Every structure is written in structure tokens, then in C-alpha cells.
Amino acid sequence: MERSSGHRRRHRGTPHPIDIQVGSRVRQRRAQLGLGQTQLAEAVGTTYQQLQKYERGTNRIRASRLLEIALVLGVPISFFTATLILRRRCQRRATSCTNPIRCFNPRP
């Protein structure tokens, strides 16, 4: 069964690629700042086990929790999804994302 938005159905228990991407960006920024999972988890009011699941994309991050994580990591929420937006725009235009400017300002 196909959803009206064009998204493919996933097998139950398979993390969605967007959840994996967001979690990966959380992990990347946490590592850049030299924070451990326990430190970040405590700062946002969760356990390190839950944070591990967020970072792997196993569990989705609620919008309110993502905002808390963004504040602690010192980045806007768009930090977690920016590459997804670029990739999607490029796919829609059937072009490569090697030139992000082209994705946002395509030639007529």
C-alpha cells in the first residue's frame, strides 16, 4: 500500500532514513563538543540508553526533545535536517547535490 505522500512503506521495526539522519547529526554534534552520551542525556532529561536509541534512529525524537537537544548542543533545529532538505531538492530536480547553490537556485 502506497501512502498519498509518496513515501514507501517500511518493514515494522526498520528505522526510517530520516530518523537515522537526525540521530546521526545528534551524535556528530555531541562528539564535536566532546560530550559523552551520559552528559547529553542528563542535560536533556533522559537516559543514555534512550539517547543511544535516538542516535541510531531506533526511536524517533519528539519535536520538544529535539529542541532541548538543539539548545544544549548550541545549534538550530535545522542543523539536524539541513542535508536532508538539500538532498530532497536535488532529487526532485534530478541533479546532483555537489552544488547546493544550484539546488536552491535552479536555472530556468
TORSEPA-125688 format. One line per field, with one value per residue (C-alpha): residue number from 1; residue in three letters; x, y, z. Coordinates in nm, 4 decimals. Each point is the difference from the previous one (the first is absolute). Layout:
BEGIN
i [NUM|...]
aa [Ala|...]
px [X|...]
py [Y|...]
pz [Z|...]
***
This chain:
BEGIN
i [1|2|3|4|5|6|7|8|9|10|11|12|13|14|15|16|17|18|19|20|21|22|23|24|25|26|27|28|29|30|31|32|33|34|35|36|37|38|39|40|41|42|43|44|45|46|47|48|49|50|51|52|53|54|55|56|57|58|59|60|61|62|63|64|65|66|67|68|69|70|71|72|73|74|75|76|77|78|79|80|81|82|83|84|85|86|87|88|89|90|91|92|93|94|95|96|97|98|99|100|101|102|103|104|105|106|107|108]
aa [Met|Glu|Arg|Ser|Ser|Gly|His|Arg|Arg|Arg|His|Arg|Gly|Thr|Pro|His|Pro|Ile|Asp|Ile|Gln|Val|Gly|Ser|Arg|Val|Arg|Gln|Arg|Arg|Ala|Gln|Leu|Gly|Leu|Gly|Gln|Thr|Gln|Leu|Ala|Glu|Ala|Val|Gly|Thr|Thr|Tyr|Gln|Gln|Leu|Gln|Lys|Tyr|Glu|Arg|Gly|Thr|Asn|Arg|Ile|Arg|Ala|Ser|Arg|Leu|Leu|Glu|Ile|Ala|Leu|Val|Leu|Gly|Val|Pro|Ile|Ser|Phe|Phe|Thr|Ala|Thr|Leu|Ile|Leu|Arg|Arg|Arg|Cys|Gln|Arg|Arg|Ala|Thr|Ser|Cys|Thr|Asn|Pro|Ile|Arg|Cys|Phe|Asn|Pro|Arg|Pro]
px [0.0000|0.1400|-0.0548|-0.1386|0.3173|0.2029|0.1929|0.0865|-0.1205|0.2685|0.0097|-0.1058|0.3013|0.2126|0.1138|-0.1096|0.2909|-0.0946|0.0156|0.3425|0.1215|-0.1245|0.1553|0.3262|0.0130|-0.0676|0.2905|0.2248|-0.0611|0.0284|0.3389|0.1143|-0.0669|0.1721|-0.3141|-0.0699|-0.3384|-0.0612|0.0777|-0.2371|-0.2694|0.0081|-0.0058|-0.3212|-0.1634|0.0250|0.2172|0.3119|-0.1764|-0.2778|0.2556|0.1718|-0.3322|-0.0479|0.3492|-0.0546|-0.3416|-0.1656|-0.2260|-0.1352|0.0834|-0.3065|0.0068|0.0178|0.2947|0.1752|-0.0332|0.1568|0.2851|0.0544|0.0188|0.2529|0.2089|-0.0180|-0.1459|-0.3301|-0.2432|0.0685|0.3525|-0.1498|-0.1899|0.1886|0.1713|-0.3329|-0.1575|0.2869|-0.0034|-0.3764|0.0023|0.2741|-0.1868|-0.3098|0.2030|0.1832|0.3376|0.2954|0.0407|0.3628|-0.1128|-0.2440|-0.0444|-0.1467|-0.2508|-0.1372|0.0345|-0.0575|0.0393|-0.3284]
py [0.0000|0.3397|0.3101|0.3031|0.1967|-0.2421|-0.1513|-0.3658|-0.2294|-0.1417|-0.3304|0.0197|0.0615|0.1526|0.3537|0.2682|0.1609|0.3433|-0.1289|-0.1478|0.3292|0.2117|-0.2387|0.0001|0.3799|-0.0054|-0.2419|0.2063|0.3267|-0.1656|-0.1414|0.3392|0.1518|-0.2866|-0.0971|-0.3548|-0.1618|0.0131|0.3726|0.0879|-0.2358|0.1568|0.3509|-0.0744|-0.2135|-0.3501|-0.3079|-0.0820|-0.3148|0.2127|0.2350|-0.3017|-0.0947|0.3562|0.0043|-0.3315|0.1078|-0.2885|0.2397|0.3215|0.3244|0.2041|0.3597|0.1305|-0.2293|0.0972|0.3651|-0.0782|-0.1871|0.2870|0.2526|-0.2081|-0.0639|0.3660|-0.0521|0.0862|-0.2858|0.0323|-0.1318|-0.3478|0.0095|0.2396|-0.2714|-0.1780|0.3124|0.0489|-0.3636|0.0009|0.3188|-0.1402|-0.3266|0.1910|0.1819|-0.3179|0.1600|-0.0721|0.1686|0.0803|0.3590|0.1012|0.3493|-0.1584|-0.1909|0.3194|0.2186|-0.2216|0.1440|0.0440]
pz [0.0000|-0.1010|0.2131|-0.1745|0.0780|-0.2103|0.2903|-0.0278|0.2737|0.2245|0.1755|0.3612|0.2215|-0.2769|0.0866|-0.2435|-0.1910|0.1360|0.3590|-0.0747|-0.1513|0.2913|0.2520|-0.1896|0.0097|0.3768|0.0444|-0.2288|0.1859|0.3420|-0.0998|-0.1375|0.3407|0.1822|0.1902|0.1063|-0.0461|0.3746|0.0143|-0.2824|0.1279|0.3458|-0.1479|-0.1911|0.2685|-0.1426|0.0407|-0.1974|-0.1246|-0.1482|-0.1541|-0.1616|-0.1579|-0.1257|-0.1498|-0.1805|-0.1232|0.1822|0.1886|-0.1466|0.1753|0.0967|-0.1198|0.3581|0.0784|-0.3235|0.1029|0.3395|-0.1703|-0.2447|0.2854|0.1934|-0.3127|-0.1017|-0.3463|-0.1686|-0.0583|-0.3722|0.0698|0.0325|-0.3294|-0.2303|-0.2055|-0.0435|-0.1453|-0.2448|-0.1068|-0.0510|-0.2067|-0.2192|-0.0482|-0.1058|-0.2612|-0.1071|0.0615|0.2241|0.3363|-0.0730|-0.0545|0.2792|-0.1466|-0.3129|0.2139|0.1482|-0.3094|-0.3020|-0.3460|-0.1874]
***
